[in-house]
Amino acid sequence: MPFVITPKQAENWLACMRKAMDEVHLSGEIRDYILERLTMTAHHMVNHP
């Protein structure tokens, strides 16, 4: 991957995704499912300590 992605950056991205879901008032099981999938993706993309 041409970009360095650290655990901190992954967590910051997830915070942005949570804020986006808040802004559209997404809640319940669908929010939990989406956040679970986004978390897996964020951690998969980490390529630098």
C-alpha positions in Angstrom: 0.0 0.0 0.0 1.5 3.4 -0.9 0.2 5.1 2.3 1.3 4.5 5.9 -1.7 3.7 8.1 -1.1 3.5 11.8 -3.4 2.1 14.5 -4.0 5.8 15.6 -5.1 6.7 12.1 -7.4 3.7 12.0 -9.0 4.7 15.3 -9.4 8.3 14.1 -11.1 7.1 10.9 -13.5 4.9 13.0 -14.3 8.0 15.1 -15.3 9.8 11.9 -17.5 6.9 10.9 -19.2 6.9 14.3 -19.8 10.7 13.9 -21.2 10.2 10.4 -23.6 7.5 11.8 -24.6 9.9 14.6 -25.4 12.6 12.1 -27.8 10.4 10.2 -29.2 9.0 13.4 -28.3 5.5 12.7 -28.8 3.2 15.7 -29.5 -0.3 16.8 -28.4 -3.5 15.3 -27.6 -2.1 11.9 -25.3 0.5 13.4 -23.6 -2.2 15.5 -23.2 -4.4 12.4 -21.7 -1.6 10.2 -19.3 -0.5 13.0 -18.2 -4.1 13.4 -17.4 -4.4 9.7 -15.7 -1.0 9.6 -13.6 -1.9 12.6 -12.4 -5.1 10.9 -11.6 -3.1 7.7 -9.8 -0.4 9.7 -7.6 -2.9 11.5 -6.9 -4.8 8.3 -5.6 -1.6 6.6 -3.0 -0.9 9.4 0.4 -1.3 7.9 2.7 0.5 10.3 3.1 0.4 14.1 
